[in-house]
């Protein structure tokens, strides 16, 4: 008589932490590549612009499946696999879709406060990112068409405003409180790639550097 397998399904399906971390880093690298193509725009400008747009749009189609595979296996805040004493954090993503994330027990609170802050300040943050991006992409498109365009100014303005915006997000949540439901006004899959805490440190460091570059370009 065959002996039934007594191994719990969750244990047999436990992911390899190294594979989870590596895939998250590789998927995150799409973002700096896109920023490099937009900010440095190596010649020919039209090719850099087109490649950046394709990567930006296509990224979600591989980042979303990654999120679905790992959202119950690692901490949304610190990226640890598996979370310590895991607790659930229910996120409401775009379109009213619910995403059930996991956090270490002590990391649920900062994660909830961060997303609550993003939702409360969603319009200033959106404008601080998408308006400079639209200005830069328009300038690059005009330049690629062979017409005069303020590409250097648009690039430095993009760095300055986005640098300020991401630092507002990275520091502002420290004074925020959780509001239910916890809504995410930006593509939720990007927060699962490195974990929110690691992402915020990148925001702070790169953002401060961009603020310095943007201000320096004015003088």
Secondary structure as the mmCIF struct_conf table of DSSP 4:
data_model
#
loop_
_struct_conf.conf_type_id
_struct_conf.id
_struct_conf.beg_label_comp_id
_struct_conf.beg_label_asym_id
_struct_conf.beg_label_seq_id
_struct_conf.end_label_comp_id
_struct_conf.end_label_asym_id
_struct_conf.end_label_seq_id
HELX_LH_PP_P HELX_LH_PP_P1 UNK A 2 UNK A 5
BEND BEND1 UNK A 7 UNK A 7
HELX_RH_AL_P HELX_RH_AL_P1 UNK A 9 UNK A 12
TURN_TY1_P TURN_TY1_P1 UNK A 13 UNK A 13
HELX_LH_PP_P HELX_LH_PP_P2 UNK A 14 UNK A 16
HELX_RH_AL_P HELX_RH_AL_P2 UNK A 17 UNK A 39
TURN_TY1_P TURN_TY1_P2 UNK A 40 UNK A 40
HELX_LH_PP_P HELX_LH_PP_P3 UNK A 42 UNK A 42
BEND BEND2 UNK A 43 UNK A 44
HELX_RH_AL_P HELX_RH_AL_P3 UNK A 45 UNK A 58
TURN_TY1_P TURN_TY1_P3 UNK A 59 UNK A 59
HELX_RH_AL_P HELX_RH_AL_P4 UNK A 60 UNK A 70
TURN_TY1_P TURN_TY1_P4 UNK A 71 UNK A 73
STRN STRN1 UNK A 74 UNK A 75
TURN_TY1_P TURN_TY1_P5 UNK A 76 UNK A 78
STRN STRN2 UNK A 81 UNK A 81
BEND BEND3 UNK A 82 UNK A 82
HELX_LH_PP_P HELX_LH_PP_P4 UNK A 83 UNK A 83
TURN_TY1_P TURN_TY1_P6 UNK A 84 UNK A 85
STRN STRN3 UNK A 87 UNK A 92
HELX_RH_3T_P HELX_RH_3T_P1 UNK A 94 UNK A 96
STRN STRN4 UNK A 98 UNK A 103
HELX_RH_3T_P HELX_RH_3T_P2 UNK A 105 UNK A 107
HELX_RH_AL_P HELX_RH_AL_P5 UNK A 108 UNK A 120
TURN_TY1_P TURN_TY1_P7 UNK A 121 UNK A 121
HELX_RH_AL_P HELX_RH_AL_P6 UNK A 122 UNK A 144
TURN_TY1_P TURN_TY1_P8 UNK A 145 UNK A 146
BEND BEND4 UNK A 147 UNK A 147
HELX_RH_AL_P HELX_RH_AL_P7 UNK A 151 UNK A 172
HELX_RH_3T_P HELX_RH_3T_P3 UNK A 173 UNK A 175
BEND BEND5 UNK A 180 UNK A 181
STRN STRN5 UNK A 182 UNK A 183
BEND BEND6 UNK A 186 UNK A 186
HELX_RH_3T_P HELX_RH_3T_P4 UNK A 188 UNK A 190
HELX_RH_AL_P HELX_RH_AL_P8 UNK A 191 UNK A 194
HELX_RH_AL_P HELX_RH_AL_P9 UNK A 196 UNK A 216
TURN_TY1_P TURN_TY1_P9 UNK A 217 UNK A 218
#
